[in-house]
Amino acid sequence: QVQLVESGGGLVQPGGSLRLSCAASGSITRFNVMAWHRQAPGKERELVARIISGGTTNYADSVKGRFTISSGTAKNTMYLQMNSLKSEDTAIYYCGAGIGNVMDYWGRGTLVTVSP
């Protein structure tokens, strides 16, 4: 059984930074993608960034140049460094693990609120 636990969300002012963490337990070696998605109120869940086995990273256009996804030195951790935050980044952020574009496991999410 795989469990994903996000942390690091909170309230931040526009222009500020936050670092989200995802800790995975269980067997995740069969997954080739770890990803961050987000869901804003009234909107569908969307991909923010993903990291593929071997280190390739992809980002949504809306966060390119501001967000950085990375794996920890412990292979079962993943981070999302978010800089220059905007009000439109306000959402619940979810950690996911899967193969290709399909996430097989999700965390429960961590809320990020960007507001003056």
Phi, psi and chi 1 to 4 in degrees:
 res  aa     phi    psi   chi1   chi2   chi3   chi4
   1 GLN       -  134.6 -175.4   69.2   14.2      -
   2 VAL  -104.5  135.1  172.9      -      -      -
   3 GLN  -125.9  137.3  -74.5 -168.7  -40.5      -
   4 LEU  -121.5  131.1  -56.2  172.6      -      -
   5 VAL  -128.8  119.3  179.6      -      -      -
   6 GLU   -92.4  153.4  -56.1   94.0  -22.8      -
   7 SER  -153.9  165.9   61.0      -      -      -
   8 GLY   105.6   -5.0      -      -      -      -
   9 GLY   -70.6  171.3      -      -      -      -
  10 GLY   163.6 -167.8      -      -      -      -
  11 LEU   -99.3  130.9  173.6   64.2      -      -
  12 VAL  -142.2  150.1   63.3      -      -      -
  13 GLN   -79.7  154.4  -66.9 -174.8  -18.2      -
  14 PRO   -54.0  137.0  -27.6   36.2      -      -
  15 GLY    90.7  -10.3      -      -      -      -
  16 GLY   -82.5 -175.5      -      -      -      -
  17 SER  -131.6  152.6  -62.1      -      -      -
  18 LEU  -144.3  153.7  -79.6  175.6      -      -
  19 ARG  -123.5  118.1 -171.5 -167.0 -163.7 -155.9
  20 LEU   -93.7  146.7  -54.9 -176.4      -      -
  21 SER  -123.7  149.4  -60.7      -      -      -
  22 CYS  -131.6  121.5  173.4      -      -      -
  23 ALA  -108.9  126.0      -      -      -      -
  24 ALA  -108.5  138.4      -      -      -      -
  25 SER  -124.4  154.9   60.1      -      -      -
  26 GLY    93.5 -173.1      -      -      -      -
  27 SER   -87.0  106.7  176.9      -      -      -
  28 ILE  -110.8    3.6   62.9  169.2      -      -
  29 THR   -66.8  -22.0   55.7      -      -      -
  30 ARG   -77.4  -10.9   65.7 -175.9 -175.9  -85.3
  31 PHE   -91.2  139.5  -57.0  119.8      -      -
  32 ASN  -105.1   -0.6   70.7  -21.6      -      -
  33 VAL  -135.2  132.9  175.4      -      -      -
  34 MET  -118.5  139.4  -64.3  -74.5  -70.0      -
  35 ALA  -146.9  157.0      -      -      -      -
  36 TRP  -110.1  129.7  -72.5   97.8      -      -
  37 HIS  -121.0  166.4  -71.3   68.0      -      -
  38 ARG  -144.3  154.8   66.9 -174.5  179.8 -172.6
  39 GLN  -136.8  116.3 -172.9  165.2   16.0      -
  40 ALA   -89.7  158.5      -      -      -      -
  41 PRO   -55.2  128.9  -25.6   34.7      -      -
  42 GLY    76.7    6.4      -      -      -      -
  43 LYS  -123.1  163.5  -65.1 -172.0  177.1 -179.1
  44 GLU   -79.1  157.8  -66.6 -174.4   -7.3      -
  45 ARG   -67.0  137.7 -169.9  172.6  -62.8 -169.1
  46 GLU  -132.8  150.9   63.0  175.4   -1.5      -
  47 LEU   -71.6  132.9  174.3   67.8      -      -
  48 VAL  -100.6  -52.2  175.6      -      -      -
  49 ALA  -161.2  152.6      -      -      -      -
  50 ARG  -143.4  154.7   64.2  177.6 -173.7  170.1
  51 ILE  -127.8  129.4 -173.1  163.8      -      -
  52 ILE  -105.3  150.5  -56.5  168.0      -      -
  53 SER   -49.0  130.6  -64.4      -      -      -
  54 GLY   102.5  -15.9      -      -      -      -
  55 GLY   105.8   -4.6      -      -      -      -
  56 THR   -63.4  136.9  -60.3      -      -      -
  57 THR  -122.5  148.3   57.1      -      -      -
  58 ASN  -131.5  148.4  -59.2  123.6      -      -
  59 TYR  -134.4  149.3  -64.8   91.4      -      -
  60 ALA   -66.4  146.9      -      -      -      -
  61 ASP   -57.1  -34.3  -72.4  -17.1      -      -
  62 SER   -67.8  -16.2   58.8      -      -      -
  63 VAL  -119.0   -3.3  -53.3      -      -      -
  64 LYS   -57.5  134.9  -79.5 -178.8 -177.9  175.9
  65 GLY    85.1  -11.2      -      -      -      -
  66 ARG  -115.4  -35.1  -60.0 -171.3  -62.5  122.7
  67 PHE  -109.3  147.9  -69.0   10.2      -      -
  68 THR  -134.9  124.2  -57.1      -      -      -
  69 ILE   -97.5  142.9 -171.1  171.7      -      -
  70 SER  -154.2  160.1   61.7      -      -      -
  71 SER  -100.4  148.8  -64.6      -      -      -
  72 GLY   -80.1  171.3      -      -      -      -
  73 THR   -64.4  -31.4   51.5      -      -      -
  74 ALA   -83.4  125.8      -      -      -      -
  75 LYS   -64.0  -15.0  -64.0  -61.5 -177.1 -178.3
  76 ASN   -96.7   23.7   61.0  -18.1      -      -
  77 THR  -127.1  150.7   55.9      -      -      -
  78 MET  -144.4  148.7 -179.7  176.6   66.1      -
  79 TYR  -130.2  158.6  -57.6  101.1      -      -
  80 LEU  -135.3  107.1 -174.9   69.1      -      -
  81 GLN   -87.1  121.3  177.9   66.4   43.0      -
  82 MET  -117.2  117.1  -55.0 -173.2  -64.3      -
  83 ASN  -116.6  164.0  -61.0  -32.3      -      -
  84 SER    49.6   48.5  -57.7      -      -      -
  85 LEU   -65.6  145.5  -77.5  160.4      -      -
  86 LYS  -120.5  161.9  -54.2  174.9 -178.3  179.6
  87 SER   -59.7  -32.4   57.2      -      -      -
  88 GLU   -72.9   -5.6   50.8  -97.6   44.6      -
  89 ASP   -83.5   -6.1  -64.8  -42.3      -      -
  90 THR   -61.9  123.5  -66.2      -      -      -
  91 ALA  -177.6  170.9      -      -      -      -
  92 ILE   -89.1  128.6  -61.2  174.0      -      -
  93 TYR  -103.1  129.7  -75.8   71.3      -      -
  94 TYR  -117.1  139.5  -63.0   91.9      -      -
  95 CYS   -93.2  137.7  170.6      -      -      -
  96 GLY  -135.5  154.2      -      -      -      -
  97 ALA  -133.5  135.3      -      -      -      -
  98 GLY  -172.5 -159.6      -      -      -      -
  99 ILE  -125.6  126.0  -62.1  173.2      -      -
 100 GLY    63.1 -129.6      -      -      -      -
 101 ASN   -92.4    0.8  -67.3  -37.2      -      -
 102 VAL  -103.7  119.2  179.0      -      -      -
 103 MET   -88.7  126.2  -62.9  -68.3  104.1      -
 104 ASP   -92.1  -25.8  -68.0  -63.7      -      -
 105 TYR  -134.9  145.3  -70.4   93.7      -      -
 106 TRP  -130.1  149.2  -66.3   98.5      -      -
 107 GLY   -83.3 -179.3      -      -      -      -
 108 ARG   -86.2  -11.2  -62.5 -178.2   68.4  176.0
 109 GLY    97.8  156.8      -      -      -      -
 110 THR  -136.9  134.9 -175.4      -      -      -
 111 LEU   -85.3  129.9  176.6   62.6      -      -
 112 VAL  -115.3  123.7  171.9      -      -      -
 113 THR  -121.4  121.8  -56.9      -      -      -
 114 VAL  -109.5  111.8 -175.8      -      -      -
 115 SER  -156.7  146.5  179.4      -      -      -
 116 PRO   -62.6      -  -21.1   31.8      -      -
